Amino acid sequence: MNTKPLTTQEEVLALLRVEILTGALNPGQQIVQDALAEKFGVSRVPLREALKILEGEGQVAYHPHRGYFVAELSIGDLHEVYRLRALLECEAVTAAVANITERDLLTIAELAKKVRKATATGEVLAITAANRSFHFAIFELSEMPRLVRLLRQLWDATDVYRSVYFAHATNRDRILLEHDEILNALSARSVALSVRWHDTHRDNSVASVSAVIAG
């Protein structure tokens, strides 16, 4: 199946996400557009458009006469977005359990193995991508595309928080255990357990990242 090629703006947006996720652009750091445009080999037009998208997500902030800055990590923002995720993911997981097939379970199990392989490398980008694939394979089984789109937006807005979480080996070990429990709950077709383990998964992330921000 042919995939539609990315526009320059989409490519720049993806590159900016990587810069923020990996810490090449740190929270609170000013974004020097000329330098980034040169680094990415693009004009400032697609860069500005990509920054506007990130501003809408809350990942960067614009200050008049000063320019764009990477958003500071905020406990309030973290709790708000994860609360919204909790509400929407409960709906997605509930619907997914009703639709899941044995083939779906095999696919999700393979994705869990990819997360395990990624965590062994300790590379935050690889872990983030594998983790997202695992969870959205579940959410998409809800057969509610609008809901899944909203979840993607919320996940995009909190990638930087997950990068903080995945940076610690203890947390990387924890997500593997929690993914196993999520898979077990899905295999049992238990809505209650599936939702509960997703909640535990999120709550542990929020608690750990909140402690880092507060520290």
Residue pairs with C-beta under 8 A, 6 or more apart in sequence:
6 14
7 46
8 42
8 46
9 46
9 49
9 50
11 40
11 42
11 46
12 40
12 42
12 46
12 47
12 49
12 50
13 50
13 53
13 54
15 40
16 25
16 36
16 47
16 50
16 51
16 54
17 54
17 59
17 156
17 159
18 24
18 125
19 25
19 36
20 54
20 59
20 60
20 70
20 159
20 160
21 124
21 125
21 128
21 159
21 160
21 163
22 124
22 125
22 163
23 163
25 31
25 70
26 70
27 70
27 71
27 72
27 73
27 160
28 69
28 70
28 72
29 69
29 70
30 66
30 67
30 68
30 69
31 51
31 60
31 67
31 68
31 69
31 70
32 67
33 44
33 47
33 48
33 51
33 67
33 68
34 44
36 47
37 43
37 44
37 47
40 47
51 60
51 62
51 68
54 60
55 61
55 62
55 68
57 153
57 156
57 157
58 71
58 77
58 157
59 70
59 71
59 156
59 157
59 159
59 160
60 68
60 69
60 70
60 71
61 68
61 69
61 71
62 68
62 69
63 69
71 77
73 160
73 161
73 164
73 209
73 212
73 213
74 213
75 210
75 213
75 214
78 158
78 161
78 206
78 209
78 210
78 213
79 206
79 210
81 154
81 157
81 158
82 158
82 202
82 205
82 206
84 154
85 151
85 154
85 155
85 158
85 202
86 199
86 202
88 147
88 150
88 151
88 154
89 139
89 151
89 198
89 202
90 195
90 198
90 199
91 142
91 144
91 147
92 138
92 139
92 142
92 144
92 147
92 148
92 151
93 138
93 139
93 142
93 191
93 194
93 195
93 198
94 142
94 191
94 194
94 195
95 141
95 142
95 143
95 144
96 138
96 139
96 140
96 141
96 142
96 186
96 194
97 186
97 189
97 190
97 191
97 194
98 191
99 141
99 142
99 143
100 141
100 186
100 189
104 137
104 141
105 183
105 186
105 187
107 137
108 134
108 137
108 138
108 183
108 186
109 183
111 130
111 133
111 134
111 137
112 134
112 176
112 179
112 180
112 183
114 130
114 133
114 134
115 127
115 130
115 131
115 134
115 175
115 176
115 179
116 176
117 130
118 126
118 127
118 129
118 130
118 131
119 127
119 166
119 172
119 173
119 175
119 176
121 127
122 169
122 172
124 163
124 166
124 167
127 166
127 172
128 159
128 162
128 163
128 166
131 162
131 166
131 175
132 155
134 179
136 148
136 151
136 152
138 182
138 186
139 147
139 148
139 151
140 148
142 148
161 205
161 209
162 205
164 209
164 212
164 213
165 171
165 205
165 208
165 209
166 172
166 175
168 208
171 204
171 205
171 208
174 204
175 201
178 197
178 200
178 201
178 204
179 201
181 193
181 197
181 200
182 194
182 197
182 198
182 201
184 193
185 193
185 194
185 196
185 197
186 194
